[in-house]
Amino acid sequence: MSNPTQLESQAKPKFTFVNIIFFVIFGVLTGVLWAYGSPIPLIPGAVHFRTFAFIIPAIGFLFGPVSGFFSGYIGTVVWALLGGYFIAPHTLLADGITVGLSAALPALVMLKNKSLEDWISASKSKFIWVSLFWSILFGILMILTTSISLAYFTGLSYWYCVLWIGIADVVPIAVTPFIVLLLAPRLKKLQTIIPRV
């Protein structure tokens, strides 16, 4: 008979090379969608309406918070390079890290003691409201933090940056729980290939 410590070690997700491959795939896909699928500029050269802002928190919920973080970080760098929004070191540090955290933290909080499948099977409406709360909260914290760096490196007003990044990201982030509910049953096979971390 297995003891509790053996069961815990078996249940813990294992980080593999497959995860790294998918971090890059998800990150590049995110960056390309943000660069070419978000055509409405809000602050020329700095911010546009990020139509696919929901993609990284959805990756966090579907494939784990570490996957969400790296998808957000890599996606930010790829988007900045493709869209001409790269501002060094803002993109590599403040923007990349805070965007990555906005994808990782909602999943980390919600999936710490309860799996995505358990959340959805227990109550879809509860999952929607709780994930909406955490996704928007961490999205707003990302906006407030990123705006400090953006204002510093571009000379724009801090509150101007908060307003326009907020418009760019909060509405699409609010779509996250619905995208997760839509994709979760369709990506079950892929979820077995990619270890959730």
PyMOL commands that set and color helices and strands:
alter all, ss='L'
color gray80, all
select helices_A, chain A and resi 4-11+17-36+55-63+65-83+91-110+116-122+124-154+158-173+176-183+188-193
alter helices_A, ss='H'
color red, helices_A
select strands_A, chain A and resi 41-43+47-48
alter strands_A, ss='S'
color yellow, strands_A
deselect
rebuild
show_as cartoon
